[in-house]
Amino acid sequence: MNLRILLPLLALFLLFPSLHAQDKTAPAVEAARAWLALVDAGEYAKSWKETAPIFQEKVKEADWVKMVAAVREPLGAVSKRTQIGAQYATFLPGAPEGEYVVIQFLTDFAKKTGAVETVTPMKDPAGNWKVSGYYIK
């Protein structure tokens, strides 16, 4: 291969390692956004049904519906949500081994601006990304 072509390609790879990581996180981010749309629409029971089995084992559907309603409804509707990070991991404290992506969004709600939502999808054995954790700060 021509060295003139190889060096610029190598430089791009070294300067932008996050491009490969972004490819790895993209399906998880897409799943997280689809799941958040359910929560944003107030479809809390449906959002629970779309979570990972590990989530469902720890939180009963009725408890989830009560908890998420108590936290989200006082905030009002989402006016803006911007992804600010996505980190791929195979180990998270207190979680079983697996593939995870910890995604953070800077979110403005009608009654609270600047909230940080953390959504953590995990890959199931079939290769699907399902939310295993959700936090608002």
N, C-alpha and C positions, 0 to 999 in steps of 0.2 A: 504494500500500500504506500502511496505517496506520503512522504513525511509532512508535506505542506497541508495535507488534509487531516492527517492523524493528530498533529499538534493542536489545531484549533478544537477538534472534537474532544480531545483529552482535557483541554483547558475548560471547555464548557462543562464537562462532567465534574471536574474538580471544583469549579466555581459555583455550581448549582446542584449540590448533592440533594437538596430538598426536592428537586423534580422527581427523583425516584421515590422518595418518601411520600410525596403528594399522590403519586399513582397508587401507592399501597393504601392510602387513607381515603381516597375518593369514594369508593363504594360505601364505606362506613359513614362518611359525611352525608352522602345521599340518603342513606337509611335513617340517619339521625334527623335530617330535615323533614323527611316524610312523617316520622314519628312525632316530631314537634308540631307539625301541622294538625295532627289529631288532638294534641293537648291544647293548642291554640283555639281549636274549634269547640273545645269543651267536651270532646268525645273521650272522656277519661276511662270508661270501661273498655272501649275499643283500644285505647292506647296501652292498657294493661295486657290485653290479649296479644298485642304485638311485641311484648317484651320477651327477653331471653328467659329460658326456664329457671335460671339461677335467681332472677328477679322475682319470678312468680312463686318460687319456693320460699322466699324470704318475706314477701309482702302479699297478703291476700287481696283479691280484687276489691272487695268492699273497703278495706283499709286504704288502698291506693286512691280510690275515688274520693274518699273523705279528705285524705292528706293533700292531694294535688288541688282539689277544689279550694281548700282552706288557704293554700299558698298562692295559687294563681289568680283566683277570682278577684281578690282585693287589688291586684296589680293593674287590672284592666287589660284591654287589648294590646297586642304587640304592634308597635308602630314602626320599629326598625330592628333588624337582627343582622349582625355582622360577624362572620366567623373570624376569630382572632388567633386560633391555634388548633392544631390536630397532631397528636403524638401517638404513633404506633407503639404498642408494648405487648410483650408476651407474658409479663408478670405484673400484677397489681397487688398491693398489700390486702390481705384478707379475701382474695379471690382465687379461684382455681386457675391452674395453668391454662393458657389459651391465647387467642389473638384478640387484642383489644385496641380501640382507638379512643383516646381521651380528647374530646373536642370541646373547645370553649367558644362561646358566642357572647359578644357584647350586645345586650338587648335593651331597647327602650320600650317600656310599657306605657300605657296612657297615664298611670299614676306613679310610675317610678322609672327614672332614666338611669342608664349606666349600670344595670344589673349584669352580672356574669352568670350565664347558664353553662353548666358543665354536663355534657351528655356523653355516656360511655357505652358505645355499642361493642358487642363481642361477636365473633364469628362462630356460628353453630356448625355441627358436623356436616351439614349439607352445603356449607359455604355461604349461608345467608347471614347478614349482619342484623343483630337484634339488640335493642337497648337493654343494658344491664344496670345502669345507674343514671340518675338525674338529680342535679343539685342547682339551686339558685342562691346566689350570694349578692 
